[in-house]
Amino acid sequence: MTKLEKLVEKFAQNVAAQTEEIFHGSAAKGNRHAKRYLAAFDELRTYGDAGRDALAVLFTHPRMDVRVMAAAFLLRHRTEEAKVVLEEAAQGQGLAALGAMQTLKNWEEGTWALDPA
């Protein structure tokens, strides 16, 4: 497994773990996982567009929360693909749908800033 693949796996695992902790009522534990996927994304960014492109494989991840989070972080870099993922998720229910709706709203309002240029 390459370094990029390991970082993508770390991102996905920690997004899923954060969601599970939130469902179990532990926001504090969820926040620890958020810090880990944020760190993984920061490290992916050090590889430039190659790191961002590596994260795009999560657009087809089996878990909706992972797809949504990857799309949220890649909106600037892979706008059309990310919007498709977010728009699909926004039609659903639950935390992933809410996150997708909010991300799209922030993008449309120009307040999105997860991966500034």
Secondary structure, DSSP 8 states (H G I E B T S, - for coil): --HHHHHHHHHHHHHHHHHHHHHTT-HHHHHHHHHHHHHHHHHHHTTTHHHHHHHGGGGG-SSHHHHHHHHHHTTTTSHHHHHHHHHHHHTS-SHHHHHHHHHHHHHHHT---SS--
